[in-house]
Amino acid sequence: MGVPKRRQSHSRKNKRRSEWKKIAAPGLVECPQCHELKMPHHACLNCGYYKGKNVM
């Protein structure tokens, strides 16, 4: 198992830890039934339709 030979500096540690925040926000698509924004591949929270069928 790999063991670090030297201690990492504070700035290097903080640079590594800050990368997880850079995840992009999920893209939203328009519902074909009610034209509200919804998550792709999810049922619409406004009208309850998914793939043209009422599921909620």
Secondary structure, 3 states (H helix, E strand, C coil): CCCCCCCCCHHHHHHHHHHHHHCCCCCCEECCCCCCEECCCCCCCCCCEECCEECC
